Every structure is written in C-alpha cells, then in structure tokens.
Amino acid sequence: MGGPGALGSARYGEFMPVDREDARDNPVVLSRIYTRTGDDGTTALGDGSRTAKTDSRLAAYADVDEANCAIGMAITFGELPADIATLLGRVQNEMFDVGADLCNPITEAPPPYPPLRIDEAYIIRLERECDSYNADLPTLRSFLLPGGSPGSTLLHVARTVTRRAERSAWAAADEHGDAVSPLPARYLNRLSDLLFILSRVANAGQGDVLWKPGGDRG
C-alpha cells in the first residue's frame, strides 16, 4: 500500500470499523488504485470531507510519506544492523499513524469511529530510543557531514526529509488551529533526532564525518 498520492485519504483515513476482528492486520480494502475522484483538484480527508489538493494538511502527510520512503531506502540499501532495521520497520508503521492523524480533522462532533491519533506514548518511546542509542556514542566536537557508510548517508537523507515533514505538519497546525493535533509534528521532531543518532551508530568502526570550518580545511 503506497502513500497519499495514489488514493488520497484512503491511504490514511478510510480505515474499516474498529470492531472488525482483522482491522489491525487489514485496515483498508484497496480494490482499485485510480478513482478519478480527484480530477477536479480536490481530495477527501479521513472524515470524508473534501478539500483542495493544495491544502497544507495534504502537504504535511505527503511529506510524511516521502520521509517513510527515505527510511525504507535506508533499511533496504543501508546494510544497517538488525536491531536498527527492526526499529525503523516499526517507525515506518508509525509514520502511517502520523499520516492518519494529519488527514483526520479534529472536530467537536464525535466521529462514527475513533480516528487513529498520535499520543504521548509514541513520543516517549522515541525519546527513550534516542537516549539508549546515544548513550555510548562519543561527544561530538563539530557538526556532522552526511557520509561515511551507506547506512549513515541514507539515514541523513531520511533525517532531512523528516525535518521537512515536521515543518509541514507545523504549517498545517498553524493554518487549521485546533483541527490539527500538534503531536504528529512533535513525533517527527523526535524522529529526526533519532535518525541523526542512528546515522552516527551506522558509522561505528569508522567514526563520524565532521565538518571542518573554512580556516581548518588545509
């Protein structure tokens, strides 16, 4: 199942009712990939309401989708340690949760089914993983350059795309106010920190690639 560009909110919002026994393993039914419903420049949000494809919420969860793809590249081609690959696989699933939250407006009227939301537990989990992986790393004496191992380089790409997704999520929250939760943006902030830390772990054995200011380049 791809990102929001293919089926709009079907990617994130149109989940089957939560009382289905297989709802967790099979959250959506995708029988067609093109629908033609967006040919007028609009798309459906998770609650069924329609909005322009230029809506800041769409930009936010599209950037989340791109960040998820970048993480997938790191897993597939980065030759990462098994524990990091497993962690990032969980993060990829959580990124769909982030997108689901961003595409479901927060409304005063209760929705027909509980929408998927990012909560503090997601963020706390990332913070713990940041602390755990950072604990044994040497103190940084300069800024990092993206490089070293393939895994480290790809994780830096994922980090920068995640930062862009965070900015987009904050922009959506600024534009739509209480209808957009700030927790997806906070999750993306912590995830970018984790990806930075993991990029250093991925360079274990060869060391960090450090920025040398102009006067020190020799």
N, C-alpha and C positions, 0 to 999 in steps of 0.2 A: 504494500500500500504506500503510495507516494505522498507528496506534500500537497499544500493547499492550492497550488496552481492547477492541479488536474480536476478536482471536483469541488473546489470552494470549501464550504463548511462541512461537506461530507467527510473531509479529512479529519476534522476535529470536533465538530459539534453534533452531528446527527447520529449519536450513539443509540443503540437499541435500549429499550427499557431495562432498568437495572434488575427487574425481577426475573429476567431470563437466566436460566442456570448457566449458560455458556457465555454470558455477557462479557466477562473479563477476558476470555480467550478469543472470542469472536464478537468484538464490539460493534462492527458495522457489516453490512451486506453490500458488496460492490458488484453489481451485475453488468454495469456499463461504465466506460471510462469517459466518454464525452456525453454531454447532456444538452448542449445548445442553450441552456437557460441563462448563460452569462453573455450571450451575444449582444445584449443591449448595454454592456458596460457595467452591469450590476452583478452582485452575487449574494448568496444567502449566508447570514451569520448562523451561529449554532442554535439560536432560538427560532429560526425560520424567517426572521425579518430580513429584508433586503437592503443593501447599501451599495454605494459606488465602489468599484474596484480600486479606486484611489484612496479609499478610507484608510486612515492611519492604523487601524486595527489590523487590516489586511497586510499592510506593510510590515507590521510587527510579527505576525505569525508566519509570513513568508520568509523573513529574516531568520526566524527560529528554525524553519525548515532547512534553510541554507546552512545554518550552523550545524544542524543534525547531519546533513550530508558531509560536511567537513569532518565531523567526528567519525563518521563511517569510513571516510578515506583514511584517517589515522589508524583505525582498527584494522582495516584491510591491508594497507600497504606499509604501515609503520613498524612492523616487526616488534611490537610492544610486548613487554612481559605479560604473562597470562592474567595476573591479578589486575593490571591496569586495563587490559582489554575487557575483562569481565565487568569492571566498574563502569567503563564507558558504554558497554552494552546496556547496562541499567539506565545510565544517563540518557541514552537515545530514546528509551521508552518514556522517561520523564519529560523529554522535550516535546513529545506528543501531548502529554498532560499540560504542559505550558501553553501549547498552541490551542488546546481545547478550552483552557481558561480564557485566553485572549479573544477567542471568537464567540464566547457566550456572554452577552451583556449582563451585567448585574442589574436586576430590576426589582422594584418594590413588590410586584405581584409574584407569588411563588410559581416557579416553572412546573410543567407537567411531570418532569422527572428531575432529580437532583443533578445539576451540572457538575462536571469534573473541575475541581478547583485545586490550585497550588495552596498548601498551607505551610505553617512554620516548620513542620517536621521535615519537609523537603530541604529547606534551607539549613536547618540544624545538621542534617545528615551530611550535606556538602561541607559545612564548616568543620565537622569532625574529621572528614577525609582530608581536608586541607591541612589540618593540624597534624594528622597522622603521617602523611607523606612528606610534610615539610620538616618534621622533627629531626631527621638525620641528615638533612642537606647542609652543606657549608654555607656560612654567611655570605651574601652577595656583596661584592666590592665595586660593582658597576652595573649598568643596565645590560640586559641580555640582547644579543643579536639572534634572530631566527636562524638556526643552523645546527651543525653537529650531525647527529644521527637522523635518518629519515623520519623516525617516530617523533623526535623532538621538533623537527621542522613542521611536520604536518599538524602537530598539536598547537604550534604557534599560529598556524593558519586558522585552525578551529577557534583558538582564543580570540583572534581579532574579529572573526565573523560573529562570535558570540557577543563581543562588546558592541558591535553594530546592532545586533538584535536587542540588546539591553536598551540602547538609546532609542530604538524604535518603540519599544514597549513603554518607556517613559513618555515619549511623544504621544502615544495613544492615550495614556493615563491623563496627561495634561489636557488633551483635546476633549476627552469624553468624561472626565471627572470621576464621580463615584460609580459610573457604569463599567469602569475597568479597574480591576484589582491591581495594587502595586506589587503584590507578591511575585508574579511572574518576572518582573523586572529585577527584583531583589534576587530571585533564584539565578537569573542569568548573570548577575554581578558576581555571585559566589562561584558560579560555574567557570567564569573566565579566570578567576583566581586559581581554582583547582587545575585548570588546563595549563596555566603558567607553571604551577608547581610540578605537574606531571611532565611537562616538557623538560624540566631540569632532571627529573628522575630518569627520563628516557635517555639522557646523555651521560648516565652513570658509567664510569670507566674511562671516559674521555674528557670530562669536565665541561663546564659552561663555556659558551662562546660569548665573550664580553666585549661591550663597546669600549673603544679607545678614543677618548676625545681628541680633537684635531691636533693639538700640540704633542700628543703622545704616540702618534702613529708611526713616527720614524721615517 
